[in-house]
Amino acid sequence: MATTGILRSRRSAAQLHAIASVEREIRAIDPAAGRKYLRDFRDAYRSYQKVLTPSDVRHQIVNAGIVLVGDYHALPNSQRYLASLLRDPELHQRPVVLGVETIFSRNQHILDEWFRAEIAEDELRQRIRFELDWGYDWPPFYELLSAARDRGASIYGLDCMPREDLRKIGARDRHAADKIAELRRRHPDALILVLFGESHLAPQHLPALLQQRLPAEPLLTVLQNVDALYWRAAGEAGDHVEAVQVCKEVRKTVRENVLCVFNATPLEKYENYRLCLDRWGRNDNDHSAPDLGPTLYNLIDGMVRFLGINQYSAHNTTQPRLLVDLMPEVYSRSSDALLRRLLSRKGFTAEHRRSLLRQIRERGSVYLTPINAVYVRQFRMTSSAEDATRFLHQACRGLPNLSNGKVLAQHTAPHAAPVAKSLTRDDAFYMAVFEHALAFFGSRILHPARPALRDADLADLFDVTREDLEHQTSLPFAAAVEALDFLIQHRAHVLRYNHGYKQRSRRQPPAPESLAQAPAFTGRQYEYVAQQLGYLTGNDLYDAYLKGRLTTAALRQLFLAHIEQPGVASEAYVQLIARLR
């Protein structure tokens, strides 16, 4: 197994390439990052003591008195994490109180009216001047408020003016500490959860003020997605570290208990902040969707740099030819009207249009191979990273599936490539598998927090209810079972083939004919099996890369392989699994 340092480097390489670009852009617009108050936070939390499980985190939260939860305001996952905690029945063994920075304490009467259902969501949003005084995304914050109200947790605003003047930020901390101390007096037996901007949670800021006011209070600080801790945790052997214990100690009269949970990557954080900056920079009459083009191009650039691709190269042997001229068009829209018109104009069938719209709702974005375009309705890191990789795989082969006219009616998937008439059914199937494999691999390179998919995960599907299986596969029960049987048998066959090869000789034997045969599935069942087999192979590819069995040069050759040519895809798949298993 690779050492901690090597693992950290391999997991982080593509993200660091992409982050460098977005951080430069943010610094140019927002120079406040260098202020001492913000540096205090970054300097305080740079290492951790041990890795924690989600149950460890829950246990500490349940047994705390006051829990300060760090909020990266531009990241919806920050607010949704606390909403998920509030939905946990384990937390409600005693009264629960929620305090938020987002709402000024002077507006408590407005919040109380909403809590009693006297006013609706829109009126609450308007009267607390959410857009004017806060300006971040409303839906995740309202989800948090709703989760608290639905579970009977009292809600309080904790902040005061002025928010825009960092010279007064200490006064805001003192005000918040006074309000939290007041909550403790009002709710002596409650678990108090406080969501406040992460920079306020440096040890010498809000935590120190609370310890002065409530010296006997068991205080827990829960950070979220701190950069230095994330990069250090990238060296751990497991797939994904969910939490770490930063410190837990008592020094004279000072008690420190700090942990950090991970529910997003640094790249995901900063891309969301860039989208906020884009929205704030528009005039008041511009209500269009945020421009997601720079986000997609940055993800593509991260993969390009990771693979060592020269996007200005004029030849296409060891490099794609003039990749810079092949960049996809990016449509950023909050509604689907444009997509409907686009698909209709390009000749997509009605059935295919319905399928695409459904997948847009599920994924938030989609790469349209026949027209080399990415349509984004909502930024989701996993989907966007996969779309960026799908484009790059097509571009490395010169966009062989680009349609110059109407799209063929046979396309049944958003990223479906036109199948050349000279391709056999086996080649067509394994071309799709290969494309799914590289897409999954690239998404994990750019977004390592994406959950792994392994054979055991497929086997676990046999233990879920009939309704859950149909929901998770989007297939009727019998078709889902048939598809899973094929996948499990195929993967077992691959394992036996590779084991036999290792036992027999160093030369790779011819693959059994059945290993490169396409299943006799059609429609959604065919799509599901191709995607799952590709994702499993892509996860194997990612694991092999982490272990050092594949170099970036070897990975680049996989992207350049012309699997759209007759006889190539099946052979390329067999050769790939022989290297991986």
Phi, psi and omega in degrees: 000145180295153178290168181303314181297319180291317177301315181300317181294316182291321180290331191260347192305305185294320179299318182295323176299314183290322182294324182304319181291312184290327178294321177300317181294318180295317181298326180293330182265322186237093183279002187289347185300339182272000182292148186301320182302319180286325178295326179306318181292312182298321183286336186284329190236089183237352180211167180222165184269318183198165177275142179243155173266162176304325179291327175299316180297313181300318181299317180293321180294316182299326184265004178274170174261305176238131180243116175268117182253123181287135183242120168268100196306325185281352185257111181304328180299333179296314179285324182291332177298313180292326175299320179294324176297318182295336178277353182281117182301333182298331180286342189260030174285348175216170179302147180239137178237136177246127174244137184230143175287330188304325185254129176296143179296336178294340180263019182301324182296328178290315178299320179296321178298317177295319182300324179275007179064027177276336176230158182268175182304314184299320180290321176301311182300319181288314188287332175275003178056050188301310182294320184284320186261347182233293169089357177273188184292132178284314188306313180293328178290319179293328174299321177295312179300317181295320179299320179293312181296319181298331181261008176077018179278133176292146184234136181224141170277141188238352191261168177215169177280159001262140181274334188273354185249105181296340179292339181257008187292332176296324178294323177294321177297317181295321178297315180297319179298319178297318181293322179292320176298323177295321178297321180296320178294323181284329182232075189296334184255005188274155165275119183257117178256127183237124175256114183220151180310140190300325183294337177290346186262012168302145187307324183275001181261241185300317179303318181294320179295322179292322179293329176293319184278329183228071187297335181266359187282127174287103186258133178236132175254124179247105176277161177228124167056043178289129189305305185300322179289323178298312182295323179292320180292341178296346178272357179288154187287332184291166180301313186207122176278125183266337180195157177221151172272114182281310175201151177207096185203163177239125178234107183054246181263003183256125176247131178239125173223103186230131173227167181225131176255153180240114175230011176199161178264161176304320179298319178297319178301308188287329175293322177294323178292322177299321178296323176296316179298322178299317180293318181292334183280357181271161177282166187295340182269356181265104182251019180288166179295153179299151180281109182264002177303308179302326179295312180295317180295328178291321177295318177299316181297324177299317178291322179301313180292321179300317183277356180071037182269135174266104186286358177253006182296140182264004178236165185229046175259290176267356178219150172292149184276120176046057179304326183301334180272357185254005185303141185284156170283139182243121176258121178249112183218147177266351176234170186257006183299316180297318180298318178300315180295318181298312182294321179295317181294327182272001173089014175293140181290162179300319180296318180293321178298318178297319179297317180295317180297322177296318181288329174299318179296323183281320188257334183092339180201167180202142174265123182262097185303313186297338180240008178049060181217148174248126177253122184237120173261327180213134180284116171231126191301316183298312182293316182294322177296321178292318179297318179299320180289322177300316177301311185300321178297319177294316183293326178297340178255012177079026182052058184293341185256013178291130180263125181277343180232227180286146178285138181294144184292344184286348182295131182234002180223155185299326182254017184298136176266142175301133182268117179299146183297336182278353180278137174284168177298323179296314180297318181298318181293313185282341169294316177296317178300315181298318180295319176297322182297312180291326178296316179293317178302311181297324180293327177283331176294316181279333185221076184301343179287350177299130182300142176292157173235117182231171184303325180297329178294323176294315180300326180295336181294338177289346182264354180275167180290164179303315182296318180294322179296316179296322180292316184288333181257346187057037180229152169300155188306310183297319179293324179295315179297318179297318179295316179295321177301315180298313183299314182293318179294319180297315181295323176295322178296319178299316181296317179295320180297313181291324178295318179296322178298316181294327181286325189278308185193176177277343178277139181283123180282162175299142179288142174303144184303323184292337182292331182252019178268139177280145177289158182272048179259161176223168172058221184297326179296318177299313180299316183297314182294317179298317181293313182294319178295321177295317180297319177298317179294320178298323177291322174300320180295318179296315179299318180295322177296315180299326181279356178084013181277348178226130177272167177295330177296318178294322178295321179299323179295328176295321179291331184272346183299130183274075183287353178280353180274149183304134175081354186273316189298312181299315181293320180296322179296314181297317179296322181294312182293333177294329179280336190265324192270000000 
